[in-house]
C-alpha cells in the first residue's frame, strides 16, 4: 500500500508542476463551498439508509470543497444526490428471499448561475442462484452493493467539476467502494497514461476493487496483459503465492487468473493445497481460466504424490488442503487412499475428503473399498476414545446414508442385512 501511495504522489506532482496528465473537466469554476441535498428511499424497506452523507463528505474533502450547513443561505453550488431502490426477490428451497436489488437515481452539481453537471445512477443485481436465509424481508436486501456504482458516479462528477486530483487521492481511501469508484472513473478516461497506476492497483486486497481495476484496464487497453510492466512483475505474483498473508496469496491468484499465463499453472497447482479455503478457491478459478485441461499435463500428474504425503501431515489445515487438491486433480488412483483417510479426526478434513471423492467418482459410496471398510467403522463405535467412535459415527452416516447414531447393535444388524443382498 505504501508503494501505491508513492506512485499516486508522483502522479500528483506531475499534474501540479508539469501538466503530465490530463486535468479533465473543471467545467464549473470558482466553487469553494457546497450545499449537499440527499434524498433516498427504498420501496417496502423503510429501515434502509445508505451512508451517502459520509461518502459525499469524503469526495468533497478530496476536492478541497467545504460543505455548508443545510440551512446555509450562502454557498457556491448545490450537490444533489437522489437514490431510489427496491428489493428483488428470488424463490429458493427455503422460500422467498430478497437477494437482489434495483437502484436508480441521479447526482447533480449545480452552481449559482444554473450551470450543472449531472450523471445517472443505475444498478441492478439479479437474485443469484443461491442466497443466505437472512434475506427474508426487503430491508435485508443487499442495497449496499450499489455503493460501487454510486461512488463511480460521484467520481465522474468530481472529475468533471474539479479535475482528476480527487480521484487520484481516493485511490488510497480505506473504503473499498470509494477505491472501486475512483478506479472505474480512471478507466473511463480511456487515457493510456493511467495504465501503470492502475496496474499497481491490481493487488488491492478487496476482490471488488480488483475486478474494478480489471474493468478499468480493459476499458483503456484490451492488450494490457501483454505490457512490459506486467512481464516484469509476473515473478512477483508467483512469489506472492507463498506469502504468510492469506489476503496476499488470494490476491496473487486473482491477478494470475487475469493474466492467463500458462507459466503460472504449476505454481498455482502447488497452491491448491493452501491452508486457507478462500485461497484454494481463487487458485482453482485461476487454473480453470488459464487452461481447462490443466489436469492432463504430465508435469501436474507428477505433483500428486506430494499431496498424498501432505494428507498424512500432523497439521489438520494441511491435510484439509491436500484433500481439496486431490479432489481437484481427479485422479482415480487416489480414491482408495482417500477412502482410508475418511477416518481423520478433523471434521473439515473429512468433509474435504468426501467432497474430493465426489469430484473423482460420484458413485464412490458403492465402491468395493468403502464396503470393505464399513465393518471397521462399525467396530470403532465400541472404542472408548470419543475421537474414534464419534468419527466412526459420522463416517458411517456419510458413506451409507443411514443414521443409527452411535448404536453399535443397530449398525451391525443393518450391515448383516446389507451383506445378504
C-alpha positions in Angstrom: 0.0 0.0 0.0 2.9 2.4 0.8 4.3 1.8 -2.7 1.0 2.6 -4.3 0.7 5.8 -2.3 4.2 6.9 -3.6 3.0 6.2 -7.2 0.0 8.4 -6.6 2.0 11.2 -5.1 4.3 11.2 -8.2 1.3 11.5 -10.4 0.0 14.5 -8.4 3.4 16.2 -8.7 3.3 15.7 -12.5 -0.2 17.2 -12.6 0.6 20.3 -10.5 4.1 21.2 -11.8 4.3 19.7 -15.3 0.8 19.0 -16.6 2.0 15.5 -17.3 -1.6 14.0 -17.0 -4.9 15.4 -18.2 -6.7 17.5 -15.7 -10.1 16.6 -17.3 -13.2 18.6 -16.8 -13.2 21.6 -14.5 -16.4 22.7 -16.1 -17.5 24.7 -13.1 -15.3 27.5 -11.9 -14.6 29.1 -8.5 -16.5 26.6 -6.3 -15.3 26.7 -2.7 -18.5 25.8 -0.8 -21.2 23.4 -1.5 -24.7 22.7 0.0 -25.5 18.9 0.0 -29.0 17.6 -0.6 -29.6 13.9 -0.2 -32.8 12.1 -1.0 -33.0 8.3 -0.7 -36.0 5.9 -0.5 -36.3 2.2 -0.8 -39.7 0.5 -1.6 -41.0 -1.6 1.3 -37.7 -1.1 3.1 -38.0 1.9 5.4 -35.1 0.8 7.6 -32.6 1.0 4.8 -30.3 4.1 4.7 -27.1 4.0 2.7 -24.2 6.1 4.1 -24.4 8.7 1.4 -23.6 11.6 3.6 -20.3 10.1 4.7 -19.4 9.1 1.1 -20.1 12.6 -0.2 -18.2 14.2 2.6 -15.1 12.3 1.6 -15.3 13.1 -2.0 -15.7 16.8 -1.3 -12.8 16.7 1.1 -10.6 15.2 -1.6 -11.7 18.1 -3.9 -10.9 20.6 -1.1 -14.5 21.8 -1.0 -16.2 22.9 2.2 -19.7 21.6 3.0 -22.0 24.3 4.4 -24.9 23.6 6.9 -28.3 22.6 5.5 -29.8 25.9 6.5 -27.0 28.0 5.0 -28.0 30.8 2.6 -24.6 31.5 1.1 -22.7 28.8 -1.0 -21.3 28.4 -4.4 -23.1 25.3 -5.6 -25.6 22.6 -4.7 -24.8 18.9 -4.8 -28.0 16.8 -5.1 -27.9 13.0 -4.7 -31.2 11.2 -5.2 -31.3 7.4 -4.9 -34.4 5.2 -5.2 -34.3 1.4 -4.8 -36.4 -1.7 -4.5 -35.6 -5.2 -3.4 -35.8 -8.1 -5.9 -37.0 -11.5 -4.7 -35.9 -14.9 -5.7 -37.5 -18.3 -4.9 -35.3 -20.8 -3.1 -35.8 -24.0 -1.3 -36.2 -22.1 2.0 -38.8 -19.8 0.4 -38.8 -16.2 -1.0 -35.6 -14.3 -0.3 -34.8 -10.7 -1.2 -31.4 -11.4 -2.7 -31.4 -8.8 -5.5 -31.8 -5.0 -5.8 -32.6 -2.4 -8.3 -31.3 1.1 -7.7 -31.8 4.2 -9.8 -31.2 7.9 -9.3 -29.0 10.9 -10.2 -26.2 13.1 -9.0 -26.1 16.7 -9.9 -23.7 19.5 -9.1 -25.2 23.0 -10.0 -23.6 26.4 -9.5 -25.4 29.7 -8.8 -25.5 30.5 -12.5 -27.5 27.4 -13.2 -24.6 25.6 -14.9 -24.8 21.9 -13.9 -23.0 18.6 -14.2 -25.3 15.6 -13.9 -25.0 11.8 -14.2 -27.4 9.0 -13.7 -27.2 6.2 -11.2 -28.2 2.8 -12.5 -27.5 -0.5 -10.7 -29.2 -3.9 -10.8 -28.3 -7.1 -9.1 -30.4 -10.1 -10.1 -31.3 -12.7 -7.4 -28.4 -15.2 -7.6 -28.9 -19.0 -7.7 -28.0 -19.3 -4.0 -28.6 -17.0 -1.1 -28.4 -16.8 2.7 -31.5 -17.4 4.7 -31.3 -14.0 6.5 -32.7 -12.1 3.4 -36.4 -12.7 4.3 -37.5 -9.1 4.2 -36.9 -6.2 1.7 -34.9 -4.4 4.5 -32.3 -7.2 4.4 -31.7 -7.0 0.6 -28.1 -6.1 -0.5 -28.7 -2.4 -1.3 -25.1 -1.7 -0.1 -23.9 -3.5 -3.3 -24.9 -0.4 -5.2 -22.3 1.7 -3.4 -19.7 0.9 -6.0 -21.9 2.4 -8.7 -22.8 5.4 -6.6 -19.1 6.1 -5.9 -18.3 5.7 -9.6 -20.9 8.3 -10.5 -19.7 10.7 -7.8 -16.1 10.3 -9.1 -17.3 11.3 -12.6 -19.0 14.5 -11.2 -15.9 15.3 -9.1 -13.6 14.9 -12.1 -15.7 17.0 -14.4 -16.0 19.8 -11.9 -12.6 19.8 -10.1 -10.2 17.7 -12.2 -8.6 14.4 -11.6 -6.9 15.1 -8.3 -9.9 14.0 -6.1 -10.0 10.6 -7.9 -6.3 10.0 -7.5 -6.5 10.7 -3.8 -9.5 8.4 -3.4 -7.4 5.5 -4.7 -5.9 5.1 -1.2 -9.2 5.5 0.7 -10.0 2.9 3.4 -13.5 2.4 1.8 -13.3 -0.3 -0.8 -16.3 1.2 -2.7 -14.7 4.6 -2.9 -11.5 3.0 -4.3 -13.5 1.0 -6.8 -15.4 4.0 -7.9 -12.2 6.0 -8.4 -10.6 3.2 -10.4 -13.6 2.8 -12.7 -13.6 6.6 -13.3 -9.9 6.4 -14.3 -10.7 3.7 -16.7 -13.4 5.7 -18.3 -10.9 8.5 -19.2 -9.5 5.9 -21.6 -6.1 7.5 -21.2 -3.2 5.1 -21.5 -1.1 7.3 -19.2 -3.1 5.8 -16.3 -2.2 2.2 -17.2 0.8 1.9 -14.9 -1.0 3.4 -12.0 -3.9 1.0 -12.5 -1.6 -2.0 -12.8 -0.4 -1.4 -9.3 -4.0 -1.4 -8.0 -4.4 -5.0 -9.3 -3.0 -6.2 -5.9 -5.7 -4.5 -3.9 -6.9 -6.8 -1.1 -10.6 -6.2 -2.0 -11.9 -8.6 -4.7 -14.4 -5.9 -5.8 -11.6 -3.4 -6.2 -9.6 -5.9 -8.1 -12.5 -6.5 -10.5 -12.9 -2.8 -10.9 -9.3 -2.5 -11.8 -9.5 -5.2 -14.5 -12.6 -3.5 -15.9 -10.7 -0.2 -16.0 -7.6 -1.7 -17.6 -9.8 -3.4 -20.3 -11.5 -0.1 -21.0 -8.2 1.7 -21.6 -6.4 -1.1 -23.4 -7.5 -4.7 -24.1 -3.8 -5.6 -24.6 -2.7 -4.5 -21.1 -1.9 -8.1 -20.1 0.9 -8.1 -22.7 2.5 -4.9 -21.3 6.2 -4.8 -20.4 5.3 -3.9 -16.8 3.2 -7.0 -16.4 6.0 -9.1 -17.8 8.5 -7.6 -15.3 6.2 -8.1 -12.3 5.0 -11.6 -13.2 7.6 -13.3 -10.9 6.4 -11.2 -8.0 2.9 -12.5 -8.4 4.2 -16.1 -8.4 6.3 -15.3 -5.3 3.2 -13.8 -3.6 1.5 -17.2 -3.7 3.9 -18.2 -0.8 3.2 -15.1 1.3 2.4 -15.5 5.0 -0.6 -13.3 4.5 -3.7 -15.2 3.0 -5.0 -12.0 1.5 -1.8 -11.5 -0.4 -1.9 -15.2 -1.6 -5.6 -14.8 -2.7 -4.9 -11.6 -4.5 -2.0 -13.1 -6.3 -4.2 -15.9 -7.6 -6.8 -13.3 -8.8 -4.1 -11.5 -10.7 -2.6 -14.7 -12.2 -6.2 -15.6 -13.3 -6.5 -12.4 -15.2 -3.0 -12.7 -16.8 -3.8 -16.2 -18.2 -0.1 -17.0 -18.5 0.5 -20.8 -18.7 3.7 -20.4 -16.7 1.6 -19.9 -13.7 -0.1 -23.3 -13.8 2.5 -25.3 -11.9 2.9 -22.7 -9.1 -0.9 -22.5 -8.8 -1.3 -26.2 -8.5 1.2 -26.1 -5.7 -1.1 -23.6 -4.0 -4.1 -25.8 -4.4 -3.3 -27.3 -1.0 -3.3 -23.9 0.7 -4.5 -24.0 4.3 -6.9 -21.1 3.6 -10.2 -22.0 1.8 -10.5 -18.6 0.1 -7.1 -19.0 -1.4 -7.8 -22.5 -2.6 -11.0 -21.3 -4.4 -9.1 -18.4 -6.0 -6.4 -20.8 -7.2 -9.0 -23.2 -8.7 -10.7 -20.5 -10.6 -7.3 -19.2 -11.8 -6.3 -22.7 -13.1 -9.6 -23.2 -14.9 -9.4 -19.8 -16.5 -5.9 -20.3 -17.8 -6.4 -23.8 -19.1 -9.4 -26.1 -18.6 -7.2 -29.1 -19.4 -4.5 -28.3 -16.8 -5.1 -31.6 -15.0 -4.0 -33.5 -18.1 -0.5 -32.0 -18.1 2.2 -34.6 -17.3 4.1 -32.2 -15.0 0.9 -31.8 -13.0 0.3 -35.5 -12.7 3.8 -35.8 -11.2 2.8 -33.5 -8.4 0.1 -35.8 -7.0 2.5 -37.7 -4.6 3.3 -34.5 -2.7 -0.4 -34.1 -1.9 -0.7 -37.7 -0.9 2.1 -37.2 1.5 0.5 -34.0 2.8 -2.6 -36.0 3.6 -0.6 -37.6 6.4 0.7 -34.3 7.9 0.1 -33.7 11.6 -1.5 -30.3 10.9 -5.2 -30.6 10.1 -5.1 -27.5 7.9 -2.5 -29.0 5.7 -4.4 -32.3 5.5 -7.6 -30.4 4.6 -5.8 -28.5 1.8 -4.3 -31.7 0.5 -7.7 -33.4 0.3 -9.1 -30.5 -1.6 -6.2 -30.5 -4.1 -6.6 -34.3 -4.7 -10.2 -33.7 -5.4 -9.4 -31.1 -8.0 -6.8 -33.3 -9.6 -9.4 -36.0 -10.1 -7.0 -39.0 -10.3 -9.0 -42.2 -9.8 -5.8 -43.9 -8.5 -6.1 -41.8 -5.3 -9.6 -42.9 -4.4 -8.7 -45.9 -2.2 -6.2 -43.7 -0.3 -8.8 -41.0 0.3 -11.4 -43.6 1.4 -8.9 -44.9 4.1 -8.4 -41.3 5.2 -12.1 -40.8 5.9 -11.4 -41.7 9.5 -9.5 -38.5 10.0 -10.2 -37.0 13.5 -10.8 -33.5 12.0 -14.2 -32.6 10.6 -13.0 -30.3 7.9 -10.6 -32.9 6.6 -13.3 -35.5 6.5 -15.6 -33.1 4.7 -12.9 -32.2 2.1 -12.2 -35.9 1.6 -15.8 -36.7 1.0 -16.1 -33.8 -1.5 -12.9 -34.9 -3.2 -14.3 -38.4 -3.6 -17.5 -36.9 -5.1 -15.4 -35.0 -7.6 -13.4 -38.1 -8.6 -16.4 -40.5 -8.7 -19.9 -39.6 -7.6 -20.5 -43.4 -7.1 -17.7 -43.9 -4.6 -20.0 -44.9 -1.8 -20.9 -48.0 -3.8 -17.3 -49.0 -4.4 -15.6 -52.1 -3.1 -13.0 -50.3 -1.0 -15.7 -48.4 1.0 -17.7 -51.6 1.6 -14.6 -53.3 2.9 -14.2 -50.5 5.5 -17.7 -50.3 6.8 -17.2 -53.2 9.3 -14.1 -51.4 10.6 -16.1 -48.3 11.3 -18.9 -50.2 13.0 -16.4 -51.9 15.3 -14.8 -48.5 16.0 -18.2 -47.5 17.6 -17.2 -49.6 20.6 -13.9 -47.7 21.2 -13.7 -45.9 24.5 -11.9 -42.9 22.8 -14.6 -40.4 21.7 -12.2 -39.1 19.0 -12.6 -42.5 17.4 -16.2 -43.5 17.9 -17.6 -40.0 17.1 -15.7 -40.0 13.8 -16.8 -43.6 13.1 -20.4 -42.5 13.6 -20.1 -39.5 11.2 -18.3 -41.6 8.5 -20.9 -44.3 8.6 -23.7 -41.7 8.2 -21.8 -40.1 5.3 -21.0 -43.3 3.3 -24.2 -45.2 3.9 -26.9 -42.6 4.0 -28.2 -44.3 7.2 -28.2 -42.8 10.7 -28.3 -45.1 13.7 -26.2 -42.7 15.7 -23.6 -44.5 17.9 -25.9 -47.6 18.3 -23.5 -50.4 17.6 -26.1 -53.1 17.6 -28.4 -51.3 15.1 -25.5 -50.7 12.7 -24.4 -54.3 13.0 -27.9 -55.6 12.2 -28.2 -53.2 9.3 -24.8 -54.3 7.9 -25.6 -58.0 8.2 -28.8 -57.4 6.3 -27.0 -55.4 3.6 -24.3 -58.1 3.2 -27.0 -60.7 2.3 -28.2 -58.6 -0.6 
